[in-house]
Amino acid sequence: MAYELRELATPEDWEGMHRIRLQVLFTPERHPNLVYNRAHPHDTDPAHFKFLLVLDGEPIGTTRLDPRGEGGIVRLVGIVPHLQRRGHGSALERLVIEFARARGMTRLWLNAAKEAVGFYEKLGWTPLVWDEEELATFAANCVQMTKPL
């Protein structure tokens, strides 16, 4: 298996990211009545890194890394449903860490869905409230976590 952490560069890359997000993160079950914004300002911000996890040429996952201070916030992590629980999320995390370290980042943060907390704890993440404002808005049902690099 050959993984690639690909920064979005083409319309096809962007479409792959949106497709995976809609399959995994922005489903009607998880977010009833939400209208997904394909041009959200956080996604179009040039300071934010948008990625596809590609396995043997096929996009299977996505995430975004938003620089913040000495580190970055890992956002919108998703692996296509039929490939979940097979180690691909761990590979994505490892590649994001390599990318972050190469840019001098020393810590990562994320808002984990409650059902994903155990996964992140196995990878060395620890619960820590790092932004109460986010917990009061879009991350209200999440557990904030951090990991030193």
C-alpha positions, 0 to 999 in steps of 0.5 A: 500500500502506498499512501500520499498526503496530497494538498488539494491542487486540482478541481478533481482534488477539491471534488474528492474532498467534498465527496468524502466529507459529505459521505462521512462528516456532513451526513443528514444523520449527523447534521440534520438541516445543514447545507454544506458550503463547498466554498466555506471561507475556512476552506478557501483561506490560503493559510489553511492546508487542505488534504486528501489521503490517497491510497494507491491513486484513490482518494480515501480520506481528507483533513484540513490543518489550520496553523495556529501559534506554534502548532496547528488545528487538525480539522474535518478528518474523514475516511470513506466508510467502507475503509474505516477501521483498517488503519487508514486513519492512523496513516493519515494522522502520521502523515499530517504529523510529518507535514506539521513537523516539517513546517516547525509546528510543535503541537496539534489540537483537534475537536474529536467527535465523542465516538472518536476519542478512543481512537485518538487516545490510542494515538497519544492524544489527550483531552484538553480544552484549548478553545472554549469559544469553539466548544460553545459553537460548532464544536459543542458536541466534541471533545477537544484534544491535543498532541505534542509533536 
